[in-house]
Amino acid sequence: MAKSKSAHSANRSFKILVINWQDITNPLGGGAEVHFHEIFKRLAQRGHKVTLLCCRFPGAAKEEMIDGIKIIRRGSRSLFNFYVPVALRRLTRREKPDIVFDDINKIPFFTPLFVREPLVAIVHHFFGKSIFLEAPFIPASYVYVAEKLVPRIYRHTDFAVVSESTKQELVSSGIRSSITLLPNAVDGTTYFSDKSLKSGTPLFGYLGRLKKYKCVDHILLAMKHVIQHIPQAELLIIGDGDDRRRLERLARMQGMEKAITFTGQVSHEKKVELLNKVWLTVNPSPKEGWGLTVIEANACGCPVVAADSPGLRDSIVDDRTGLLYPYGDIELLAENIISLVNDKEKRDFISAQALLWAEKFDWEKSADKAVEIIEKKLTD
């Protein structure tokens, strides 16, 4: 009888080297770091040797083991991409990896120019023009131009992407090499639905980093419309980031500081509690790789109202696990929130469907897919 892929992979241990800007413990980390860590810690648990090269941050050790992954931190965040070629050369001589993964989620490292080992690039999404919402013109232009060079410099590199939207973005940019889906997922053992925690009054939330390009201010603007129809409505902003002060000022300017609570960074346990407490969450971003926080909310039975933008339209089944609206349409965002708050039957239906949808996304399956990608690359 032929061996299964999992049986075949169990016969060989791979030495895997990953490059990413940040590791899972970095305070500035986001969905890209969760995606990497959840998949590659499972590969480490299966006996593969996983090493991560990333930037340093205040208080972090230069080297440590986290969940079986050897973390090597070198260089500052602002200059890490310039440090990578030298650090990688030393690491490859020492570690002798079978394969290198280049996790492109900020400025590309352009590894095809200096990596000689088999190489796979992981892409969550390109910022594109949305970077100009986040950064001043000169640094934004730097990122924008750097992304434009990816199709040329990575033209012979295989890609792994988190969504069909990102795959189409790569194809549209001129990428003609292999592109494989390496999905995001959720840990069903740590996310759960508990209806006893649900708020007795209308409460909705935002979960994620507070970055300007995420357009969290759209929720605050919509909140003004919502309160006119549902005066007792309240909003939780769950997460932190460098856009927090601006958002707090906006809340005060609109006279809504009593209706809006900024929780800051919370523990995993607190996050799950709050996702069970809110009636729905909102994601107004113009672009995501996939929207990891969407499926985290769904795994707690929480409907999501989100912009119909790349990534979010992949993680949400419109009218079943959440509601999509045209990006930037504040009035329609408010109307969708109001309609779900006022329609308990629909809200309960979407909640049930969201739980079923979330069950389809499992990190073990994503780890299986990563092994398939490695085996295919090493046998090409």
N, C-alpha and C positions, 0 to 999 in steps of 0.2 A: 504494500500500500504506500502511496506517495506521502512524503512528509508534508505537514502543513508549514506555512511560512513561519509561524511562531516556533515550531519545533526546529526548523532549520536555523533560525536566528539564535536559538538557545545553545547551538553547538559552537558558536563563535562570539567572542567578546570583542567589541570595537573600542578603539581609542578615539574619542570625539573631542574636538576642540571647537568651542563656540566663542565668537566675538560679539559683544553687545556693549552699548554705552554704560549700562547700569545692571546691578544685580537685584535680587528680590528684596534685599534689606535697605536699598538706597531710598531715602525719603522722597526723591524725585521720580521714582519708578512708577510705572503704570501698567496697562494691559499687556504690553509687549514683554515686560519682565515676568508677569504672571504666566503668560503663554510659554515662554522659554522654560521657566522653573518647573512648572507642573509636568511638562512633557519630559524634560531631560532628567529630572530627579527620578522619574519612573524608569528611565533607561539605566540610570545608575543602580537602582534597586534590582534590575535584571542582570547585573553583573558587568555592564559596560563602564568603561572609565571615561568620565566626563569632566572636562576642564573648561572653565569660563574665564576669559580675559575681559575685564571691564575697568572703568575708571574708579578712582578713589573718591571718598567723600569724608568729611570731618568725623573723626571718631572711629573710622573703620580700620580693621586690621589689613595689612598688606596681603595676607593670604589666610584663608580659613576653609574649613569644610562645612558645607550646609546641605543637609539632606543627601549626602553622598556625592555632591558636586564640589570639586576643588575650585574655589574662587580665588583668582589672582587679580589684584587691583593695582593698576599702574597709571600714573599721569592724572592730571586734573580733568574735570568735565569739559572745560572750555577748549583744551588742547589735545584731548584724548585721541582724536582721529589722526593727528600728526605723530603721536607716539606709537600707534598700532604697528606700523611696518617693522620697527626695530624690536619691539617687545615680542611680536609674533615670530620673528626670525629666531630669537633666542628660545622661545617656547617650543617651536617645532623641532629644533635640534635636541631639546631636552625630553619632550614628551613623545616625539615621533608619532603624531596622530595619523589614523587611517583616513580621516575626513575632517574638513573644516566647515563649520556653519557660520556664515556672515549674516547676523541679524540686523537688517537695514530698517531702522525705525526713526532715525534722525538724519544727520549728514552721513552719506555713504562712506564706507572705508576704502572703496575701490580695491578690494582684495585681489581681483584677477590680475592686477599689475605686479603682485609680489608673492602670491600664494601658489605653490607648486603642487600641493596635495589636492586630491579630489575636493571640489568646492560646491556647496549649495548655499544660495542666498535666500534668507527668509524675509518676506516683505509683508508688513501689516497694511500700510497704505502710504502713498506719497502725500506730502502736504499740498503740493501744487500751489495754487494761488491763495489757499487758506492760510499759508504761512504769513502773509501780509496782514492778517487779522491779529497775529500773535506777536510778531517781532518788528522792531524798527526797520526802515526800508533797506539799509545796507546789509545787516545780517540776514534779513529775510531774502534779499536778492541772492546772497551767497548760497543759502539753502536751496532756493528755487533753481539756480543754475546747476548746482551740484546734482540735484535730482535729474535734471535734463540730460546729464552725462551718463546716467545709468544704462540706457539701452545700448550705447556704444561700448562702454568699458566692460559691461557684464554680458555682452552679446553671446558668448559661448558658455555662459554659466546657467546651470539648472536652478529653478526657483521653486520655493514652497511658499504658498500664500494662505491667508486665513479666511478668505471669502471669494465668492465668484466675482463680486464687484472689483476686488483688487486684481484678480486674474484678468478681467476685461481691461482694467486700467493699464496693466503691463502690455497686453497685446496691442492696445491702442497706441502705446508709446513706442512700439516697434520691436518689442521683445519677441523673438521667434524660437527660443529654446524651450525646453520642457518646463511646464508649470503645473505643479501638483498642489492640491488642497491639503493643508495641514491644520485642521479645524481647531478653534477654541472650544472650550468645554466648561463644565462645572462639576465640582465635587459634591455628588449627591449625599455624601455622608455628613457634610458640614453645612449644607444649605437645606432648609426644610420649611414647610408651611405650618404655621400655628395660628389658627383663626382667633384663639383666645387673646392674642396680643393686639388684635386690630383696634385702632383708635375708634372711640365712640362718636367722634366728630370728624368732618371731612379733613383729611390730612394727606398731602401728597409730597413727593420728594424728588430731589436730584441726587444721584449717586455718581461720584467721579471726581477727577481732579478739577480744580478751579483755574482753568487756563483761558485766556481771552478768546482763543480760536474755538473753544468749546461752546461759546455763545450762551452761557448760563444766564446772561442778562435778559435773553428772550423770555425766560421763565418768569423773571421778576416783572417784566412788562406785561406779560399775560396775566400775572397774578392780580394786577389792578382791575382787569376786566372780570376775573373770576370772583373777586370779593364783592363786586357790585351785584352779582347774582346770588352768591353764597357767602354772606358776611362772616360766617364762622369758620371759613376755610383757612387752613394754615399750611405753610410750606417748610420742609426741612431740607437744608442744603448739607448733604453728607459728603464730607471730603475737605480737602484743603488745597491751597496753591497760591501762586503769586497774583492771581486776580481777585483774591478775597476782599481786600480793602476797597477796591473799586465797586465790587458788588454790594458790600455793606453800605457804602456811601449812597449808591443808587436806591437801596431799600429805604434809607432814611429820607432821601429826597422825595420819594413817593409816599412818605408817611406810613410805611408798612412794616417798620421794624418790629412791631409787636406781633405781626402775623408771620414773620420769617425768622427761623432759627438756623444759625450756622453752627454745626456740631464740631467742625474741625475733623482731624483724622480720628477715626475710631477703631477699636479692636474688631477682629473678625466676628466675635460673638455679638458685640454691640451692633455691628452692621446687619447681621441676620435678624436681630431683634427689631431694628428700625424698619427693615424691609417687610417684616410681618406687620408692623404697626401702621404703615402708610397704606392708603387706598390704591395708589398708583404712583409710578415714577415717570419722570419726563426726561427725554434726551433731545436737546435742540441742535445738536452738532451738525455742521455742514458736511462733515466727513469723518468716518471712522474706519478702522480696518475691518471690524466686524461688530463691535459693541459688546464687549465682555460683560459690562455691568447690566446689560439687557437680560442676558441669560441668567445672571445671578439673581436679578429681581424675579424673573419667571420661576426660578427654582424655589422661590418663597411664595409662589402663587400670586405674584404681584403683576398686574397689567402694566404695559409701558406705552406712553404716548411719545412718539418720536418723529423727528424730521424725516421725510422721505429722501434720504441722502445715501450715498455709497456706504456700504457696511451695515448701516442700520436697517436698510431694506432687505438685507440678507438675514439678520438675526431676528427680525419681526415678521410674523405672518399677519398681514393687515386684516383687521376685524376678527382675528382669532386669538392671537397672543398679545395684541396691542393695537394701537391706532397710529397710522402714518398721516402726516400732513405736509404740505409743501414747505420746504425749508424757508424760514424767514417770515412766514405768514403768522404773525402774532395773534391776530384775531381768530384764525382757525385753530391755532394751538389752544387758546382759551376756550373756544367752543367745544373742542374734543374733551378737555378736562371737565368742563361743566356737564357735558352729556354723560360721561362715565360716572361722575359723582351722583347725578340725579337718576341714573338707571341701574339699580342694584342687580336686576336680573341679568343685564348685559355684562356688568362688572363681574358677577359670579361666574358667568359662562366663560369669559376671557380668562379669569383666574384659573379655572379648571383646565382649559386648553393650554395655558402657559405652563402649568406643571407637567402636562404630558409632553409638550414640546421640549422642555428643559431636560427631560429624561433621555432624550436622544443624543445628548452631547456628553460624552464620557472621556475623561483624560486618558484612560487606559487605551481606548480606541485610537486616540490621537497619538499616543506613544507607539502603538502598533504601526500606524501610518509612517511615523518617523523612521522606524526600523526598515520598513519597505523602501523608503526613499534612500536610506543608506545602502541597503543591499543592491538596489538597482544601480546606484551611482558607482559602487565598487565593482560591479560586474559589467559595466558598459565597456 
